Amino acid sequence: MSGEDDETEHGRRAEALRDRTKAYALRVIRFCRSLPDSDEGRVIRRQMLRSATSVAANYRAACRARSHREFVAKISVVLEEADETEFWIELTVDAGLADAERTRDLLREASELVAIFAASRRTAKRRS
């Protein structure tokens, strides 16, 4: 594969991941609407909304990084936010605010995104 083909493939993967993180943020937004309007529901909802939407927004920013070093820094933020979102979803189940079956797909996607961004950060750091 030529360098240009590699760049095109990389661009397609980045675009697919941008779409995936945005779709995930939308799914979390919809899930948050179903959380109870209790003190704990409001706190967790706010935190989860912030971290899930941050995954999508910061991944977009990482794709536009001006340097390799900036990419590593931004992808690290994406990883932290994806992991935090996973935590908040787990907490909704542990606190009895949502049932495990209802969160299963969201948790699986959170876990996959954490794995993707952890691998991306490792690869980017190796290339530094």
Residue frames as qw, qx, qy, qz and C-alpha x, y, z in Angstrom:
[[0.000, 0.889, 0.458, 0.000, 0.00, 0.00, 0.00],
 [0.407, 0.487, -0.039, 0.772, 1.36, 3.41, -0.89],
 [0.201, -0.150, -0.455, 0.855, 1.70, 6.23, 1.59],
 [0.333, -0.071, -0.160, -0.926, -1.28, 7.97, 0.02],
 [0.635, -0.247, -0.654, -0.329, -3.40, 4.82, 0.39],
 [0.469, -0.224, -0.677, 0.521, -2.35, 4.57, 4.05],
 [0.021, 0.066, 0.217, -0.974, -3.39, 8.18, 4.59],
 [0.503, -0.148, -0.396, -0.754, -6.76, 7.60, 2.94],
 [0.643, -0.268, -0.717, -0.013, -7.39, 4.49, 5.02],
 [0.316, -0.174, -0.544, 0.757, -6.35, 6.36, 8.18],
 [0.216, -0.034, -0.022, -0.976, -8.76, 9.16, 7.27],
 [0.611, -0.227, -0.563, -0.508, -11.61, 6.68, 6.78],
 [0.579, -0.269, -0.706, 0.307, -10.92, 5.04, 10.14],
 [0.143, -0.108, -0.358, 0.917, -10.74, 8.42, 11.88],
 [0.393, -0.123, -0.233, -0.881, -14.02, 9.51, 10.28],
 [0.652, -0.269, -0.673, -0.222, -15.70, 6.23, 11.31],
 [0.478, -0.257, -0.626, 0.559, -14.47, 6.70, 14.87],
 [0.077, -0.018, 0.116, -0.990, -15.67, 10.33, 14.89],
 [0.568, -0.211, -0.427, -0.671, -19.11, 9.07, 13.85],
 [0.655, -0.237, -0.711, 0.097, -18.98, 6.28, 16.43],
 [0.296, -0.157, -0.527, 0.781, -18.08, 8.58, 19.32],
 [0.279, -0.071, -0.048, -0.957, -20.80, 11.04, 18.33],
 [0.655, -0.227, -0.570, -0.440, -23.37, 8.24, 18.11],
 [0.551, -0.209, -0.702, 0.399, -22.23, 7.01, 21.51],
 [0.041, -0.042, -0.322, 0.945, -22.65, 10.48, 23.02],
 [0.490, -0.139, -0.271, -0.817, -26.19, 10.61, 21.61],
 [0.677, -0.230, -0.691, -0.101, -26.99, 7.20, 23.08],
 [0.389, -0.176, -0.605, 0.672, -25.74, 8.32, 26.48],
 [0.190, -0.068, 0.054, -0.978, -27.80, 11.54, 26.21],
 [0.636, -0.213, -0.461, -0.581, -30.92, 9.45, 25.57],
 [0.635, -0.206, -0.704, 0.243, -30.06, 7.11, 28.44],
 [0.204, -0.027, -0.444, 0.872, -29.55, 10.04, 30.81],
 [0.398, -0.229, -0.182, -0.869, -33.05, 11.30, 30.05],
 [0.734, -0.286, -0.553, -0.270, -34.36, 8.13, 31.66],
 [0.426, 0.008, -0.669, 0.609, -32.50, 8.53, 34.96],
 [0.305, -0.738, -0.593, 0.105, -34.60, 9.50, 37.96],
 [0.098, 0.754, -0.004, 0.649, -34.92, 13.15, 38.90],
 [0.716, -0.650, -0.189, 0.173, -33.47, 12.54, 42.38],
 [0.208, -0.906, 0.331, 0.162, -30.39, 14.29, 43.80],
 [0.568, -0.351, 0.676, 0.311, -28.16, 11.35, 42.91],
 [0.637, 0.504, 0.548, 0.200, -29.78, 10.94, 39.50],
 [0.242, 0.969, 0.039, 0.004, -29.13, 14.60, 38.64],
 [0.327, -0.779, 0.491, 0.213, -25.50, 14.47, 39.81],
 [0.622, -0.099, 0.719, 0.293, -24.68, 11.27, 37.95],
 [0.554, 0.701, 0.436, 0.103, -26.61, 12.41, 34.85],
 [0.109, 0.977, -0.141, -0.114, -24.64, 15.66, 34.70],
 [0.400, -0.614, 0.635, 0.245, -21.28, 13.90, 35.12],
 [0.650, 0.152, 0.713, 0.213, -22.12, 11.21, 32.59],
 [0.468, 0.838, 0.279, 0.014, -23.38, 13.73, 30.03],
 [0.047, -0.926, 0.328, 0.183, -20.23, 15.79, 30.44],
 [0.450, -0.453, 0.725, 0.259, -17.82, 12.89, 30.07],
 [0.645, 0.330, 0.672, 0.151, -19.64, 11.11, 27.19],
 [0.421, 0.890, 0.174, 0.011, -20.00, 14.26, 25.11],
 [0.197, -0.852, 0.435, 0.215, -16.39, 15.13, 25.90],
 [0.678, -0.096, 0.670, 0.286, -15.25, 11.83, 24.34],
 [0.570, 0.632, 0.472, 0.232, -16.78, 12.83, 21.01],
 [0.119, 0.993, -0.009, 0.001, -15.71, 16.48, 21.13],
 [0.368, -0.755, 0.501, 0.210, -12.14, 15.76, 22.21],
 [0.718, 0.067, 0.614, 0.319, -11.69, 12.99, 19.65],
 [0.469, 0.822, 0.267, 0.183, -12.64, 15.49, 16.95],
 [0.110, -0.958, 0.261, 0.046, -10.04, 17.87, 18.39],
 [0.648, -0.410, 0.585, 0.263, -7.43, 15.08, 18.45],
 [0.707, 0.431, 0.488, 0.275, -8.05, 14.45, 14.75],
 [0.316, 0.901, 0.084, 0.287, -7.14, 18.07, 14.11],
 [0.640, -0.659, 0.108, 0.381, -4.04, 18.11, 16.31],
 [0.348, 0.909, -0.224, -0.054, -1.29, 20.30, 14.91],
 [0.169, 0.623, -0.755, 0.117, 1.49, 18.05, 16.12],
 [0.667, -0.033, -0.744, 0.013, 2.15, 14.52, 17.22],
 [0.208, 0.002, -0.662, 0.720, 2.67, 15.71, 20.79],
 [0.414, -0.007, 0.139, -0.900, -0.68, 17.53, 20.75],
 [0.718, -0.027, -0.541, -0.437, -2.37, 14.39, 19.39],
 [0.517, -0.040, -0.791, 0.325, -0.99, 12.30, 22.27],
 [0.041, 0.029, 0.497, -0.866, -2.18, 14.86, 24.81],
 [0.552, 0.029, -0.081, -0.829, -5.67, 15.08, 23.29],
 [0.713, -0.019, -0.653, -0.255, -6.10, 11.33, 22.84],
 [0.305, -0.005, -0.777, 0.551, -5.12, 10.95, 26.51],
 [0.325, 0.049, 0.306, -0.894, -8.02, 13.24, 27.46],
 [0.688, 0.048, -0.417, -0.592, -10.34, 11.18, 25.24],
 [0.572, 0.013, -0.809, 0.133, -9.22, 8.00, 27.00],
 [0.056, -0.032, -0.649, 0.758, -9.78, 9.52, 30.45],
 [0.480, 0.078, 0.081, -0.870, -13.26, 10.72, 29.50],
 [0.698, 0.045, -0.599, -0.389, -14.23, 7.36, 27.98],
 [0.437, -0.028, -0.820, 0.368, -13.09, 5.59, 31.13],
 [0.135, 0.054, 0.467, -0.872, -14.97, 8.08, 33.28],
 [0.617, 0.029, -0.239, -0.749, -18.15, 7.54, 31.26],
 [0.640, -0.013, -0.766, -0.063, -17.81, 3.81, 31.80],
 [0.196, -0.033, -0.719, 0.666, -17.52, 4.46, 35.55],
 [0.360, 0.055, 0.217, -0.906, -20.68, 6.59, 35.66],
 [0.699, 0.011, -0.481, -0.528, -22.68, 3.98, 33.76],
 [0.533, -0.033, -0.811, 0.238, -21.48, 1.28, 36.16],
 [0.016, -0.022, -0.559, 0.829, -22.42, 3.53, 39.06],
 [0.548, -0.062, -0.126, -0.824, -25.99, 3.93, 37.81],
 [0.755, -0.089, -0.621, -0.191, -26.40, 0.16, 38.09],
 [0.460, -0.009, -0.702, 0.543, -24.60, -0.12, 41.44],
 [0.113, 0.011, 0.369, -0.922, -26.75, 2.70, 42.87],
 [0.230, 0.435, 0.855, -0.163, -29.95, 1.10, 41.60],
 [0.238, 0.569, 0.024, -0.787, -30.72, 3.97, 39.20],
 [0.636, 0.440, -0.407, -0.486, -30.72, 1.73, 36.13],
 [0.920, -0.127, 0.353, -0.109, -30.82, -1.97, 35.54],
 [0.443, -0.452, 0.654, 0.414, -27.81, -3.91, 34.29],
 [0.563, 0.383, 0.686, 0.257, -29.61, -5.22, 31.20],
 [0.266, 0.928, 0.257, -0.048, -30.48, -1.69, 30.11],
 [0.102, -0.908, 0.343, 0.217, -26.88, -0.52, 30.37],
 [0.839, -0.112, 0.466, 0.257, -25.21, -3.62, 28.89],
 [0.655, 0.585, 0.270, 0.395, -24.77, -2.23, 25.36],
 [0.018, 0.968, -0.113, 0.222, -23.64, 1.19, 26.62],
 [0.609, -0.666, 0.423, 0.083, -21.08, -0.45, 28.90],
 [0.837, 0.126, 0.411, 0.338, -19.80, -2.68, 26.11],
 [0.464, 0.789, 0.125, 0.384, -19.35, 0.33, 23.83],
 [0.267, -0.926, 0.241, -0.116, -17.64, 2.30, 26.62],
 [0.772, -0.403, 0.450, 0.197, -15.26, -0.60, 27.20],
 [0.756, 0.394, 0.344, 0.394, -14.49, -0.90, 23.48],
 [0.222, 0.924, -0.002, 0.311, -13.84, 2.84, 23.20],
 [0.499, -0.791, 0.352, 0.025, -11.51, 2.72, 26.21],
 [0.824, -0.110, 0.460, 0.313, -9.60, -0.15, 24.57],
 [0.594, 0.668, 0.250, 0.373, -9.40, 1.67, 21.22],
 [0.038, 0.955, -0.117, 0.271, -8.14, 4.91, 22.72],
 [0.665, -0.628, 0.387, 0.115, -5.70, 3.15, 25.05],
 [0.809, 0.129, 0.416, 0.394, -4.22, 1.33, 22.06],
 [0.402, 0.829, 0.153, 0.357, -4.15, 4.54, 20.03],
 [0.264, -0.930, 0.239, -0.095, -2.30, 6.35, 22.80],
 [0.781, -0.371, 0.438, 0.246, 0.20, 3.48, 23.18],
 [0.720, 0.419, 0.356, 0.424, 0.88, 3.48, 19.43],
 [0.190, 0.932, 0.036, 0.305, 1.21, 7.25, 19.30],
 [0.476, -0.819, 0.318, 0.027, 3.63, 7.27, 22.25],
 [0.833, -0.107, 0.427, 0.336, 5.73, 4.53, 20.63],
 [0.587, 0.614, 0.284, 0.444, 6.01, 6.64, 17.49],
 [0.151, -0.988, 0.032, 0.004, 7.23, 9.65, 19.48]]
